Amino acid sequence: MIEPFKQAMAAAGIDLQEEIIPDGRLHRFRPNGGRNPDGWYVFHSDGLPAGSFGNWKTGESFTWCQKKQSELTPQE
């Protein structure tokens, strides 16, 4: 479940070399080998794996869910 999230980050041009911690908390990192910890992510692995990530320097942010929005139940 973590690998597809990491692949979504890479597809968005945000390279994370560290291990993703699936605790639902905000984590900062240095994207693409940069000097500053401008990258961030939040990953929830309980129930339906989902998260968000971005780069404060560029202002980009993205969301990811294991299921497509059209596949989600009303509870999800």
PDB file of N, CA, C and O in Angstrom:
ATOM      1  N   MET A   1       0.792  -1.189   0.000  1.00  0.00           N
ATOM      2  CA  MET A   1       0.000   0.000   0.000  1.00  0.00           C
ATOM      3  C   MET A   1       0.845   1.268   0.000  1.00  0.00           C
ATOM      4  O   MET A   1       0.394   2.296  -0.506  1.00  0.00           O
ATOM      5  N   ILE A   2       2.050   1.230   0.548  1.00  0.00           N
ATOM      6  CA  ILE A   2       2.919   2.404   0.578  1.00  0.00           C
ATOM      7  C   ILE A   2       3.549   2.666  -0.789  1.00  0.00           C
ATOM      8  O   ILE A   2       3.712   3.820  -1.186  1.00  0.00           O
ATOM      9  N   GLU A   3       3.895   1.619  -1.497  1.00  0.00           N
ATOM     10  CA  GLU A   3       4.580   1.787  -2.783  1.00  0.00           C
ATOM     11  C   GLU A   3       3.739   2.566  -3.806  1.00  0.00           C
ATOM     12  O   GLU A   3       4.293   3.430  -4.485  1.00  0.00           O
ATOM     13  N   PRO A   4       2.433   2.306  -3.950  1.00  0.00           N
ATOM     14  CA  PRO A   4       1.649   3.124  -4.888  1.00  0.00           C
ATOM     15  C   PRO A   4       1.613   4.609  -4.501  1.00  0.00           C
ATOM     16  O   PRO A   4       1.589   5.476  -5.375  1.00  0.00           O
ATOM     17  N   PHE A   5       1.610   4.899  -3.211  1.00  0.00           N
ATOM     18  CA  PHE A   5       1.658   6.288  -2.748  1.00  0.00           C
ATOM     19  C   PHE A   5       2.986   6.927  -3.160  1.00  0.00           C
ATOM     20  O   PHE A   5       3.016   8.055  -3.651  1.00  0.00           O
ATOM     21  N   LYS A   6       4.063   6.207  -2.960  1.00  0.00           N
ATOM     22  CA  LYS A   6       5.391   6.707  -3.333  1.00  0.00           C
ATOM     23  C   LYS A   6       5.501   6.879  -4.850  1.00  0.00           C
ATOM     24  O   LYS A   6       6.145   7.816  -5.323  1.00  0.00           O
ATOM     25  N   GLN A   7       4.881   5.990  -5.604  1.00  0.00           N
ATOM     26  CA  GLN A   7       4.870   6.113  -7.062  1.00  0.00           C
ATOM     27  C   GLN A   7       4.088   7.343  -7.509  1.00  0.00           C
ATOM     28  O   GLN A   7       4.475   8.009  -8.469  1.00  0.00           O
ATOM     29  N   ALA A   8       2.990   7.650  -6.817  1.00  0.00           N
ATOM     30  CA  ALA A   8       2.218   8.852  -7.132  1.00  0.00           C
ATOM     31  C   ALA A   8       3.046  10.102  -6.874  1.00  0.00           C
ATOM     32  O   ALA A   8       2.969  11.072  -7.628  1.00  0.00           O
ATOM     33  N   MET A   9       3.840  10.078  -5.805  1.00  0.00           N
ATOM     34  CA  MET A   9       4.725  11.201  -5.525  1.00  0.00           C
ATOM     35  C   MET A   9       5.749  11.368  -6.643  1.00  0.00           C
ATOM     36  O   MET A   9       5.989  12.480  -7.111  1.00  0.00           O
ATOM     37  N   ALA A  10       6.347  10.265  -7.065  1.00  0.00           N
ATOM     38  CA  ALA A  10       7.346  10.311  -8.130  1.00  0.00           C
ATOM     39  C   ALA A  10       6.725  10.805  -9.443  1.00  0.00           C
ATOM     40  O   ALA A  10       7.345  11.575 -10.177  1.00  0.00           O
ATOM     41  N   ALA A  11       5.510  10.362  -9.727  1.00  0.00           N
ATOM     42  CA  ALA A  11       4.821  10.797 -10.953  1.00  0.00           C
ATOM     43  C   ALA A  11       4.548  12.299 -10.937  1.00  0.00           C
ATOM     44  O   ALA A  11       4.467  12.931 -11.991  1.00  0.00           O
ATOM     45  N   ALA A  12       4.408  12.865  -9.746  1.00  0.00           N
ATOM     46  CA  ALA A  12       4.190  14.302  -9.600  1.00  0.00           C
ATOM     47  C   ALA A  12       5.502  15.081  -9.570  1.00  0.00           C
ATOM     48  O   ALA A  12       5.502  16.306  -9.446  1.00  0.00           O
ATOM     49  N   GLY A  13       6.621  14.364  -9.684  1.00  0.00           N
ATOM     50  CA  GLY A  13       7.926  15.010  -9.708  1.00  0.00           C
ATOM     51  C   GLY A  13       8.520  15.257  -8.342  1.00  0.00           C
ATOM     52  O   GLY A  13       9.444  16.058  -8.198  1.00  0.00           O
ATOM     53  N   ILE A  14       7.995  14.571  -7.332  1.00  0.00           N
ATOM     54  CA  ILE A  14       8.506  14.715  -5.975  1.00  0.00           C
ATOM     55  C   ILE A  14       9.174  13.408  -5.572  1.00  0.00           C
ATOM     56  O   ILE A  14       8.506  12.403  -5.328  1.00  0.00           O
ATOM     57  N   ASP A  15      10.495  13.436  -5.507  1.00  0.00           N
ATOM     58  CA  ASP A  15      11.266  12.234  -5.204  1.00  0.00           C
ATOM     59  C   ASP A  15      11.571  12.171  -3.713  1.00  0.00           C
ATOM     60  O   ASP A  15      12.215  13.064  -3.163  1.00  0.00           O
ATOM     61  N   LEU A  16      11.105  11.114  -3.070  1.00  0.00           N
ATOM     62  CA  LEU A  16      11.351  10.899  -1.651  1.00  0.00           C
ATOM     63  C   LEU A  16      12.261   9.692  -1.505  1.00  0.00           C
ATOM     64  O   LEU A  16      11.893   8.589  -1.908  1.00  0.00           O
ATOM     65  N   GLN A  17      13.434   9.884  -0.941  1.00  0.00           N
ATOM     66  CA  GLN A  17      14.394   8.803  -0.768  1.00  0.00           C
ATOM     67  C   GLN A  17      14.251   8.113   0.586  1.00  0.00           C
ATOM     68  O   GLN A  17      14.854   7.063   0.811  1.00  0.00           O
ATOM     69  N   GLU A  18      13.468   8.686   1.479  1.00  0.00           N
ATOM     70  CA  GLU A  18      13.305   8.139   2.817  1.00  0.00           C
ATOM     71  C   GLU A  18      12.137   7.156   2.867  1.00  0.00           C
ATOM     72  O   GLU A  18      11.339   7.070   1.933  1.00  0.00           O
ATOM     73  N   GLU A  19      12.053   6.423   3.963  1.00  0.00           N
ATOM     74  CA  GLU A  19      10.936   5.509   4.177  1.00  0.00           C
ATOM     75  C   GLU A  19       9.694   6.310   4.550  1.00  0.00           C
ATOM     76  O   GLU A  19       9.778   7.251   5.339  1.00  0.00           O
ATOM     77  N   ILE A  20       8.556   5.949   3.995  1.00  0.00           N
ATOM     78  CA  ILE A  20       7.300   6.612   4.325  1.00  0.00           C
ATOM     79  C   ILE A  20       6.764   6.039   5.633  1.00  0.00           C
ATOM     80  O   ILE A  20       6.695   4.823   5.814  1.00  0.00           O
ATOM     81  N   ILE A  21       6.391   6.922   6.525  1.00  0.00           N
ATOM     82  CA  ILE A  21       5.845   6.523   7.822  1.00  0.00           C
ATOM     83  C   ILE A  21       4.326   6.672   7.751  1.00  0.00           C
ATOM     84  O   ILE A  21       3.824   7.790   7.640  1.00  0.00           O
ATOM     85  N   PRO A  22       3.588   5.561   7.813  1.00  0.00           N
ATOM     86  CA  PRO A  22       2.129   5.604   7.630  1.00  0.00           C
ATOM     87  C   PRO A  22       1.360   5.850   8.936  1.00  0.00           C
ATOM     88  O   PRO A  22       0.552   5.017   9.347  1.00  0.00           O
ATOM     89  N   ASP A  23       1.613   6.988   9.584  1.00  0.00           N
ATOM     90  CA  ASP A  23       0.991   7.241  10.880  1.00  0.00           C
ATOM     91  C   ASP A  23      -0.042   8.370  10.870  1.00  0.00           C
ATOM     92  O   ASP A  23      -0.555   8.748  11.923  1.00  0.00           O
ATOM     93  N   GLY A  24      -0.349   8.911   9.687  1.00  0.00           N
ATOM     94  CA  GLY A  24      -1.343   9.976   9.609  1.00  0.00           C
ATOM     95  C   GLY A  24      -0.851  11.328  10.086  1.00  0.00           C
ATOM     96  O   GLY A  24      -1.649  12.249  10.260  1.00  0.00           O
ATOM     97  N   ARG A  25       0.449  11.465  10.300  1.00  0.00           N
ATOM     98  CA  ARG A  25       1.028  12.728  10.756  1.00  0.00           C
ATOM     99  C   ARG A  25       1.784  13.396   9.622  1.00  0.00           C
ATOM    100  O   ARG A  25       2.170  12.750   8.648  1.00  0.00           O
ATOM    101  N   LEU A  26       1.987  14.686   9.762  1.00  0.00           N
ATOM    102  CA  LEU A  26       2.736  15.459   8.784  1.00  0.00           C
ATOM    103  C   LEU A  26       4.225  15.161   8.920  1.00  0.00           C
ATOM    104  O   LEU A  26       4.782  15.212  10.017  1.00  0.00           O
ATOM    105  N   HIS A  27       4.861  14.849   7.795  1.00  0.00           N
ATOM    106  CA  HIS A  27       6.304  14.588   7.769  1.00  0.00           C
ATOM    107  C   HIS A  27       6.941  15.490   6.718  1.00  0.00           C
ATOM    108  O   HIS A  27       6.416  15.642   5.616  1.00  0.00           O
ATOM    109  N   ARG A  28       8.069  16.079   7.067  1.00  0.00           N
ATOM    110  CA  ARG A  28       8.821  16.931   6.143  1.00  0.00           C
ATOM    111  C   ARG A  28      10.031  16.154   5.630  1.00  0.00           C
ATOM    112  O   ARG A  28      10.564  15.279   6.312  1.00  0.00           O
ATOM    113  N   PHE A  29      10.450  16.495   4.410  1.00  0.00           N
ATOM    114  CA  PHE A  29      11.631  15.856   3.837  1.00  0.00           C
ATOM    115  C   PHE A  29      12.247  16.775   2.790  1.00  0.00           C
ATOM    116  O   PHE A  29      11.649  17.774   2.389  1.00  0.00           O
ATOM    117  N   ARG A  30      13.439  16.423   2.360  1.00  0.00           N
ATOM    118  CA  ARG A  30      14.152  17.180   1.325  1.00  0.00           C
ATOM    119  C   ARG A  30      13.845  16.544  -0.032  1.00  0.00           C
ATOM    120  O   ARG A  30      14.420  15.508  -0.364  1.00  0.00           O
ATOM    121  N   PRO A  31      12.957  17.141  -0.816  1.00  0.00           N
ATOM    122  CA  PRO A  31      12.591  16.531  -2.096  1.00  0.00           C
ATOM    123  C   PRO A  31      13.703  16.649  -3.130  1.00  0.00           C
ATOM    124  O   PRO A  31      14.417  17.650  -3.197  1.00  0.00           O
ATOM    125  N   ASN A  32      13.825  15.607  -3.927  1.00  0.00           N
ATOM    126  CA  ASN A  32      14.738  15.590  -5.072  1.00  0.00           C
ATOM    127  C   ASN A  32      16.169  15.955  -4.685  1.00  0.00           C
ATOM    128  O   ASN A  32      16.878  16.593  -5.463  1.00  0.00           O
ATOM    129  N   GLY A  33      16.592  15.559  -3.500  1.00  0.00           N
ATOM    130  CA  GLY A  33      17.971  15.801  -3.075  1.00  0.00           C
ATOM    131  C   GLY A  33      18.270  17.240  -2.719  1.00  0.00           C
ATOM    132  O   GLY A  33      19.438  17.624  -2.660  1.00  0.00           O
ATOM    133  N   GLY A  34      17.251  18.045  -2.479  1.00  0.00           N
ATOM    134  CA  GLY A  34      17.455  19.461  -2.158  1.00  0.00           C
ATOM    135  C   GLY A  34      18.055  19.662  -0.784  1.00  0.00           C
ATOM    136  O   GLY A  34      18.212  18.718  -0.009  1.00  0.00           O
ATOM    137  N   ARG A  35      18.390  20.916  -0.496  1.00  0.00           N
ATOM    138  CA  ARG A  35      19.012  21.251   0.786  1.00  0.00           C
ATOM    139  C   ARG A  35      17.995  21.457   1.890  1.00  0.00           C
ATOM    140  O   ARG A  35      18.272  21.173   3.055  1.00  0.00           O
ATOM    141  N   ASN A  36      16.811  21.954   1.529  1.00  0.00           N
ATOM    142  CA  ASN A  36      15.820  22.319   2.532  1.00  0.00           C
ATOM    143  C   ASN A  36      14.676  21.314   2.584  1.00  0.00           C
ATOM    144  O   ASN A  36      14.327  20.717   1.566  1.00  0.00           O
ATOM    145  N   PRO A  37      14.095  21.123   3.759  1.00  0.00           N
ATOM    146  CA  PRO A  37      12.967  20.188   3.890  1.00  0.00           C
ATOM    147  C   PRO A  37      11.654  20.831   3.437  1.00  0.00           C
ATOM    148  O   PRO A  37      10.749  21.051   4.242  1.00  0.00           O
ATOM    149  N   ASP A  38      11.565  21.128   2.134  1.00  0.00           N
ATOM    150  CA  ASP A  38      10.381  21.774   1.568  1.00  0.00           C
ATOM    151  C   ASP A  38       9.278  20.782   1.233  1.00  0.00           C
ATOM    152  O   ASP A  38       8.130  21.184   1.042  1.00  0.00           O
ATOM    153  N   GLY A  39       9.598  19.503   1.157  1.00  0.00           N
ATOM    154  CA  GLY A  39       8.605  18.493   0.843  1.00  0.00           C
ATOM    155  C   GLY A  39       7.846  18.057   2.083  1.00  0.00           C
ATOM    156  O   GLY A  39       8.366  18.117   3.196  1.00  0.00           O
ATOM    157  N   TRP A  40       6.623  17.623   1.882  1.00  0.00           N
ATOM    158  CA  TRP A  40       5.812  17.151   2.995  1.00  0.00           C
ATOM    159  C   TRP A  40       4.878  16.051   2.521  1.00  0.00           C
ATOM    160  O   TRP A  40       4.550  15.965   1.337  1.00  0.00           O
ATOM    161  N   TYR A  41       4.454  15.217   3.451  1.00  0.00           N
ATOM    162  CA  TYR A  41       3.435  14.200   3.156  1.00  0.00           C
ATOM    163  C   TYR A  41       2.710  13.815   4.431  1.00  0.00           C
ATOM    164  O   TYR A  41       3.226  13.966   5.538  1.00  0.00           O
ATOM    165  N   VAL A  42       1.510  13.316   4.243  1.00  0.00           N
ATOM    166  CA  VAL A  42       0.701  12.716   5.298  1.00  0.00           C
ATOM    167  C   VAL A  42       0.151  11.441   4.689  1.00  0.00           C
ATOM    168  O   VAL A  42      -0.446  11.484   3.613  1.00  0.00           O
ATOM    169  N   PHE A  43       0.337  10.303   5.352  1.00  0.00           N
ATOM    170  CA  PHE A  43      -0.146   9.029   4.811  1.00  0.00           C
ATOM    171  C   PHE A  43      -0.901   8.269   5.889  1.00  0.00           C
ATOM    172  O   PHE A  43      -0.386   8.033   6.982  1.00  0.00           O
ATOM    173  N   HIS A  44      -2.130   7.892   5.563  1.00  0.00           N
ATOM    174  CA  HIS A  44      -2.984   7.110   6.460  1.00  0.00           C
ATOM    175  C   HIS A  44      -3.075   5.690   5.903  1.00  0.00           C
ATOM    176  O   HIS A  44      -3.481   5.494   4.757  1.00  0.00           O
ATOM    177  N   SER A  45      -2.704   4.717   6.700  1.00  0.00           N
ATOM    178  CA  SER A  45      -2.750   3.330   6.222  1.00  0.00           C
ATOM    179  C   SER A  45      -3.888   2.546   6.850  1.00  0.00           C
ATOM    180  O   SER A  45      -4.127   1.397   6.476  1.00  0.00           O
ATOM    181  N   ASP A  46      -4.590   3.146   7.794  1.00  0.00           N
ATOM    182  CA  ASP A  46      -5.685   2.438   8.446  1.00  0.00           C
ATOM    183  C   ASP A  46      -6.943   2.497   7.575  1.00  0.00           C
ATOM    184  O   ASP A  46      -7.247   3.535   6.988  1.00  0.00           O
ATOM    185  N   GLY A  47      -7.657   1.406   7.497  1.00  0.00           N
ATOM    186  CA  GLY A  47      -8.863   1.377   6.671  1.00  0.00           C
ATOM    187  C   GLY A  47      -8.532   1.510   5.205  1.00  0.00           C
ATOM    188  O   GLY A  47      -7.965   0.594   4.609  1.00  0.00           O
ATOM    189  N   LEU A  48      -8.876   2.628   4.621  1.00  0.00           N
ATOM    190  CA  LEU A  48      -8.614   2.896   3.209  1.00  0.00           C
ATOM    191  C   LEU A  48      -7.338   3.729   3.097  1.00  0.00           C
ATOM    192  O   LEU A  48      -7.330   4.889   3.509  1.00  0.00           O
ATOM    193  N   PRO A  49      -6.252   3.161   2.545  1.00  0.00           N
ATOM    194  CA  PRO A  49      -5.009   3.916   2.424  1.00  0.00           C
ATOM    195  C   PRO A  49      -5.194   5.178   1.571  1.00  0.00           C
ATOM    196  O   PRO A  49      -5.702   5.122   0.451  1.00  0.00           O
ATOM    197  N   ALA A  50      -4.773   6.303   2.126  1.00  0.00           N
ATOM    198  CA  ALA A  50      -4.893   7.587   1.444  1.00  0.00           C
ATOM    199  C   ALA A  50      -3.890   8.560   2.032  1.00  0.00           C
ATOM    200  O   ALA A  50      -3.375   8.352   3.131  1.00  0.00           O
ATOM    201  N   GLY A  51      -3.617   9.621   1.295  1.00  0.00           N
ATOM    202  CA  GLY A  51      -2.696  10.616   1.806  1.00  0.00           C
ATOM    203  C   GLY A  51      -2.627  11.829   0.915  1.00  0.00           C
ATOM    204  O   GLY A  51      -3.315  11.930  -0.101  1.00  0.00           O
ATOM    205  N   SER A  52      -1.781  12.738   1.322  1.00  0.00           N
ATOM    206  CA  SER A  52      -1.513  13.921   0.521  1.00  0.00           C
ATOM    207  C   SER A  52      -0.031  14.238   0.637  1.00  0.00           C
ATOM    208  O   SER A  52       0.650  13.793   1.561  1.00  0.00           O
ATOM    209  N   PHE A  53       0.446  15.012  -0.314  1.00  0.00           N
ATOM    210  CA  PHE A  53       1.866  15.355  -0.340  1.00  0.00           C
ATOM    211  C   PHE A  53       2.060  16.606  -1.171  1.00  0.00           C
ATOM    212  O   PHE A  53       1.178  17.003  -1.932  1.00  0.00           O
ATOM    213  N   GLY A  54       3.207  17.220  -1.023  1.00  0.00           N
ATOM    214  CA  GLY A  54       3.473  18.417  -1.802  1.00  0.00           C
ATOM    215  C   GLY A  54       4.844  18.987  -1.548  1.00  0.00           C
ATOM    216  O   GLY A  54       5.708  18.363  -0.933  1.00  0.00           O
ATOM    217  N   ASN A  55       5.014  20.204  -2.048  1.00  0.00           N
ATOM    218  CA  ASN A  55       6.278  20.912  -1.927  1.00  0.00           C
ATOM    219  C   ASN A  55       5.951  22.363  -1.575  1.00  0.00           C
ATOM    220  O   ASN A  55       5.364  23.079  -2.386  1.00  0.00           O
ATOM    221  N   TRP A  56       6.324  22.794  -0.385  1.00  0.00           N
ATOM    222  CA  TRP A  56       6.022  24.153   0.037  1.00  0.00           C
ATOM    223  C   TRP A  56       6.735  25.181  -0.839  1.00  0.00           C
ATOM    224  O   TRP A  56       6.196  26.266  -1.059  1.00  0.00           O
ATOM    225  N   LYS A  57       7.901  24.882  -1.333  1.00  0.00           N
ATOM    226  CA  LYS A  57       8.643  25.845  -2.142  1.00  0.00           C
ATOM    227  C   LYS A  57       7.926  26.141  -3.454  1.00  0.00           C
ATOM    228  O   LYS A  57       7.854  27.294  -3.880  1.00  0.00           O
ATOM    229  N   THR A  58       7.397  25.099  -4.094  1.00  0.00           N
ATOM    230  CA  THR A  58       6.704  25.299  -5.379  1.00  0.00           C
ATOM    231  C   THR A  58       5.217  25.594  -5.190  1.00  0.00           C
ATOM    232  O   THR A  58       4.561  26.077  -6.113  1.00  0.00           O
ATOM    233  N   GLY A  59       4.685  25.311  -4.012  1.00  0.00           N
ATOM    234  CA  GLY A  59       3.268  25.527  -3.759  1.00  0.00           C
ATOM    235  C   GLY A  59       2.376  24.404  -4.255  1.00  0.00           C
ATOM    236  O   GLY A  59       1.152  24.503  -4.171  1.00  0.00           O
ATOM    237  N   GLU A  60       2.968  23.344  -4.766  1.00  0.00           N
ATOM    238  CA  GLU A  60       2.182  22.226  -5.276  1.00  0.00           C
ATOM    239  C   GLU A  60       1.718  21.324  -4.143  1.00  0.00           C
ATOM    240  O   GLU A  60       2.431  21.109  -3.164  1.00  0.00           O
ATOM    241  N   SER A  61       0.494  20.799  -4.300  1.00  0.00           N
ATOM    242  CA  SER A  61       0.010  19.794  -3.362  1.00  0.00           C
ATOM    243  C   SER A  61      -0.891  18.819  -4.121  1.00  0.00           C
ATOM    244  O   SER A  61      -1.564  19.188  -5.083  1.00  0.00           O
ATOM    245  N   PHE A  62      -0.884  17.582  -3.668  1.00  0.00           N
ATOM    246  CA  PHE A  62      -1.597  16.504  -4.346  1.00  0.00           C
ATOM    247  C   PHE A  62      -2.258  15.610  -3.307  1.00  0.00           C
ATOM    248  O   PHE A  62      -1.814  15.536  -2.162  1.00  0.00           O
ATOM    249  N   THR A  63      -3.319  14.934  -3.718  1.00  0.00           N
ATOM    250  CA  THR A  63      -3.953  13.938  -2.863  1.00  0.00           C
ATOM    251  C   THR A  63      -3.899  12.597  -3.582  1.00  0.00           C
ATOM    252  O   THR A  63      -3.826  12.534  -4.810  1.00  0.00           O
ATOM    253  N   TRP A  64      -3.937  11.534  -2.800  1.00  0.00           N
ATOM    254  CA  TRP A  64      -3.888  10.183  -3.349  1.00  0.00           C
ATOM    255  C   TRP A  64      -4.782   9.295  -2.502  1.00  0.00           C
ATOM    256  O   TRP A  64      -4.840   9.437  -1.280  1.00  0.00           O
ATOM    257  N   CYS A  65      -5.474   8.381  -3.159  1.00  0.00           N
ATOM    258  CA  CYS A  65      -6.292   7.390  -2.470  1.00  0.00           C
ATOM    259  C   CYS A  65      -6.125   6.072  -3.206  1.00  0.00           C
ATOM    260  O   CYS A  65      -5.979   6.048  -4.428  1.00  0.00           O
ATOM    261  N   GLN A  66      -6.145   4.980  -2.459  1.00  0.00           N
ATOM    262  CA  GLN A  66      -5.970   3.673  -3.086  1.00  0.00           C
ATOM    263  C   GLN A  66      -7.103   3.366  -4.059  1.00  0.00           C
ATOM    264  O   GLN A  66      -6.902   2.653  -5.043  1.00  0.00           O
ATOM    265  N   LYS A  67      -8.289   3.898  -3.789  1.00  0.00           N
ATOM    266  CA  LYS A  67      -9.429   3.701  -4.679  1.00  0.00           C
ATOM    267  C   LYS A  67      -9.693   4.972  -5.467  1.00  0.00           C
ATOM    268  O   LYS A  67      -9.394   6.074  -5.008  1.00  0.00           O
ATOM    269  N   LYS A  68     -10.257   4.807  -6.663  1.00  0.00           N
ATOM    270  CA  LYS A  68     -10.698   5.955  -7.436  1.00  0.00           C
ATOM    271  C   LYS A  68     -11.925   6.548  -6.756  1.00  0.00           C
ATOM    272  O   LYS A  68     -12.663   5.838  -6.072  1.00  0.00           O
ATOM    273  N   GLN A  69     -12.144   7.834  -6.941  1.00  0.00           N
ATOM    274  CA  GLN A  69     -13.274   8.488  -6.298  1.00  0.00           C
ATOM    275  C   GLN A  69     -14.604   7.840  -6.689  1.00  0.00           C
ATOM    276  O   GLN A  69     -15.522   7.759  -5.873  1.00  0.00           O
ATOM    277  N   SER A  70     -14.703   7.388  -7.919  1.00  0.00           N
ATOM    278  CA  SER A  70     -15.947   6.761  -8.383  1.00  0.00           C
ATOM    279  C   SER A  70     -16.195   5.402  -7.718  1.00  0.00           C
ATOM    280  O   SER A  70     -17.320   4.904  -7.752  1.00  0.00           O
ATOM    281  N   GLU A  71     -15.176   4.798  -7.120  1.00  0.00           N
ATOM    282  CA  GLU A  71     -15.298   3.503  -6.465  1.00  0.00           C
ATOM    283  C   GLU A  71     -15.574   3.608  -4.970  1.00  0.00           C
ATOM    284  O   GLU A  71     -15.845   2.597  -4.322  1.00  0.00           O
ATOM    285  N   LEU A  72     -15.510   4.810  -4.417  1.00  0.00           N
ATOM    286  CA  LEU A  72     -15.681   4.988  -2.983  1.00  0.00           C
ATOM    287  C   LEU A  72     -17.146   4.801  -2.575  1.00  0.00           C
ATOM    288  O   LEU A  72     -18.061   5.205  -3.294  1.00  0.00           O
ATOM    289  N   THR A  73     -17.346   4.191  -1.427  1.00  0.00           N
ATOM    290  CA  THR A  73     -18.691   4.061  -0.869  1.00  0.00           C
ATOM    291  C   THR A  73     -19.036   5.355  -0.138  1.00  0.00           C
ATOM    292  O   THR A  73     -18.134   6.141   0.152  1.00  0.00           O
ATOM    293  N   PRO A  74     -20.297   5.601   0.169  1.00  0.00           N
ATOM    294  CA  PRO A  74     -20.655   6.821   0.912  1.00  0.00           C
ATOM    295  C   PRO A  74     -19.931   6.914   2.264  1.00  0.00           C
ATOM    296  O   PRO A  74     -19.620   8.017   2.712  1.00  0.00           O
ATOM    297  N   GLN A  75     -19.662   5.796   2.912  1.00  0.00           N
ATOM    298  CA  GLN A  75     -18.958   5.817   4.190  1.00  0.00           C
ATOM    299  C   GLN A  75     -17.492   6.227   4.017  1.00  0.00           C
ATOM    300  O   GLN A  75     -16.921   6.884   4.887  1.00  0.00           O
ATOM    301  N   GLU A  76     -16.896   5.841   2.905  1.00  0.00           N
ATOM    302  CA  GLU A  76     -15.487   6.145   2.679  1.00  0.00           C
ATOM    303  C   GLU A  76     -15.332   7.607   2.291  1.00  0.00           C
ATOM    304  O   GLU A  76     -14.216   8.069   2.056  1.00  0.00           O
TER     305      GLU A  76
END
